[in-house]
Amino acid sequence: MKVFLIGCGCVGRVLAENMDRMEEIEEFYVYDVVKENAKCIVNDFSKSKISENPFESMDETDLVIEAASQDAVAEFGSETLKRGKDFMILSVGALGDEKLRKEMFALARERGGKIYIPSGAVCGIDVLNAASVANIDSVELETVKPPHSLKDSDYIVKNNINLDNLNEKTVVFEGSAKEAVKAFPRNVNVSATLSLAGLGFDKTTVRVIVDPEAKRNVHRVRITGDFGISECYVENTPSPDNPRTSYLAAISAVATLKRIVSGIWIGV
Ligand SMILES: NC(=O)c1ccc[n+]([C@@H]2O[C@H](COP(=O)([O-])OP(=O)(O)OC[C@H]3O[C@@H](n4cnc5c(N)ncnc54)[C@H](O)[C@@H]3O)[C@@H](O)[C@H]2O)c1
């Protein structure tokens, strides 16, 4: 299999490291708006090649993996799916844009490409997938983060929230997943994944708490519905290169890739 990786940051590097070791991956192209980041990957991993033209690289590969930004999903998602190729998305918040979501889902149906959304940094997606076959009453996400992981996010800056002087846990955001993915485009992708699996972006609720004592990104998910009640909790180790990104998100993308190439899907 040939893969095209868009985004050579923290998640991209973990994917590259694993793809380099996977027998089923013959080679992979890499692309990043910051060319230096793509070069670093090519220097370290022998199966990787720089993509000089992302649209040509799509034509030459079976699967495109986005590990970059919401903008990259808008720029490359539909183009990949138009070609009937498969697309894996990490910046899931991009699908909060209804127009883009509908366009990409329609292209996948019409042209046969698949859209893969790893569970990422959150737990409980397996329960939610099953629960959505019957009635779901509520899906709530509570996210607790250390101040530095939210510090330069647009919402915090725009609302003049000073995270440096907090001395207790503080709720900085409460609202729908639709509002959350706009407020924190780089931080609450998990709320988008929960929305897509469950009640949609308007009815999935999100609370973001900053805790000056927290060392990890914590997600609590509560789901109620015909199946019963589910409460799950994950305490994520931040990635050393990017404290906004939980290491679990990166290895969850690798796990999705392993399932794709092996054809064996457990717990789906
Ligand atoms: N689904 C989840 O649970 C989850 C969890 C963590 C992170 N993420 C998302 O995954 C993405 C990657 O995370 P990361 O920690 O690797 O980020 P990062 O900032 O470490 O790396 C992103 C890389 O993508 C590049 N990039 C950005 N926009 C681009 C574009 N339009 N085209 C090409 N390259 C572009 C950047 O230059 C950078 O090198 C982010 O959008 C992040 O929000 C999702």
The ligand as an SDF file (V2000), in Angstrom:
LIG
                    3D

 44 48  0  0  0  0  0  0  0  0999 V2000
   -8.6550   13.5360   16.6670 N   0  0  0  0  0  0  0  0  0  0  0  0
   -7.9990   13.7620   17.7870 C   0  0  0  0  0  0  0  0  0  0  0  0
   -8.3210   13.2330   18.8530 O   0  0  0  0  0  0  0  0  0  0  0  0
   -6.8000   14.6740   17.7540 C   0  0  0  0  0  0  0  0  0  0  0  0
   -5.9650   14.7300   18.8680 C   0  0  0  0  0  0  0  0  0  0  0  0
   -4.8490   15.5160   18.7840 C   0  0  0  0  0  0  0  0  0  0  0  0
   -4.5940   16.3130   17.6810 C   0  0  0  0  0  0  0  0  0  0  0  0
   -5.4640   16.2760   16.6380 N   0  0  0  0  0  0  0  0  0  0  0  0
   -5.2630   17.1340   15.4570 C   0  0  0  0  0  0  0  0  0  0  0  0
   -4.3230   16.5330   14.5950 O   0  0  0  0  0  0  0  0  0  0  0  0
   -3.6480   17.5560   13.8540 C   0  0  0  0  0  0  0  0  0  0  0  0
   -2.1340   17.3120   13.9630 C   0  0  0  0  0  0  0  0  0  0  0  0
   -1.7330   17.4100   15.3230 O   0  0  0  0  0  0  0  0  0  0  0  0
   -0.1930   17.5980   15.6860 P   0  0  0  0  0  0  0  0  0  0  0  0
   -0.0800   17.5430   17.1660 O   0  0  0  0  0  0  0  0  0  0  0  0
    0.6250   16.7000   14.8480 O   0  0  0  0  0  0  0  0  0  0  0  0
    0.0400   19.1280   15.2230 O   0  0  0  0  0  0  0  0  0  0  0  0
    1.4530   19.8310   14.9810 P   0  0  0  0  0  0  0  0  0  0  0  0
    1.1870   21.2880   15.1090 O   0  0  0  0  0  0  0  0  0  0  0  0
    2.5220   19.2090   15.8020 O   0  0  0  0  0  0  0  0  0  0  0  0
    1.7510   19.4880   13.4390 O   0  0  0  0  0  0  0  0  0  0  0  0
    0.9240   19.8780   12.3780 C   0  0  0  0  0  0  0  0  0  0  0  0
    1.7750   19.9770   11.1210 C   0  0  0  0  0  0  0  0  0  0  0  0
    0.9080   20.1860   10.0100 O   0  0  0  0  0  0  0  0  0  0  0  0
    1.4060   21.2610    9.2250 C   0  0  0  0  0  0  0  0  0  0  0  0
    0.2520   21.8970    8.5570 N   0  0  0  0  0  0  0  0  0  0  0  0
   -0.6900   22.6890    9.1010 C   0  0  0  0  0  0  0  0  0  0  0  0
   -1.5940   23.0630    8.1720 N   0  0  0  0  0  0  0  0  0  0  0  0
   -1.2170   22.4790    7.0110 C   0  0  0  0  0  0  0  0  0  0  0  0
   -1.7380   22.4720    5.6910 C   0  0  0  0  0  0  0  0  0  0  0  0
   -2.8510   23.1630    5.3760 N   0  0  0  0  0  0  0  0  0  0  0  0
   -1.1130   21.7370    4.7380 N   0  0  0  0  0  0  0  0  0  0  0  0
    0.0200   21.0480    5.0330 C   0  0  0  0  0  0  0  0  0  0  0  0
    0.5890   21.0220    6.2740 N   0  0  0  0  0  0  0  0  0  0  0  0
   -0.0370   21.7320    7.2440 C   0  0  0  0  0  0  0  0  0  0  0  0
    2.1450   22.1610   10.1870 C   0  0  0  0  0  0  0  0  0  0  0  0
    3.1220   22.9300    9.5070 O   0  0  0  0  0  0  0  0  0  0  0  0
    2.7630   21.1530   11.1590 C   0  0  0  0  0  0  0  0  0  0  0  0
    4.0330   20.7000   10.7220 O   0  0  0  0  0  0  0  0  0  0  0  0
   -4.0750   18.8980   14.4860 C   0  0  0  0  0  0  0  0  0  0  0  0
   -5.0530   19.5370   13.6870 O   0  0  0  0  0  0  0  0  0  0  0  0
   -4.6720   18.4890   15.8030 C   0  0  0  0  0  0  0  0  0  0  0  0
   -5.6740   19.3950   16.2520 O   0  0  0  0  0  0  0  0  0  0  0  0
   -6.5400   15.4680   16.6440 C   0  0  0  0  0  0  0  0  0  0  0  0
  1  2  1  0
  2  3  2  0
  2  4  1  0
  4  5  1  0
  4 44  2  0
  5  6  2  0
  6  7  1  0
  7  8  2  0
  8  9  1  0
  8 44  1  0
  9 10  1  0
  9 42  1  0
 10 11  1  0
 11 12  1  0
 11 40  1  0
 12 13  1  0
 13 14  1  0
 14 15  2  0
 14 16  1  0
 14 17  1  0
 17 18  1  0
 18 19  2  0
 18 20  1  0
 18 21  1  0
 21 22  1  0
 22 23  1  0
 23 24  1  0
 23 38  1  0
 24 25  1  0
 25 26  1  0
 25 36  1  0
 26 27  1  0
 26 35  1  0
 27 28  2  0
 28 29  1  0
 29 30  1  0
 29 35  2  0
 30 31  1  0
 30 32  2  0
 32 33  1  0
 33 34  2  0
 34 35  1  0
 36 37  1  0
 36 38  1  0
 38 39  1  0
 40 41  1  0
 40 42  1  0
 42 43  1  0
M  CHG  2   8   1  16  -1
M  END
$$$$
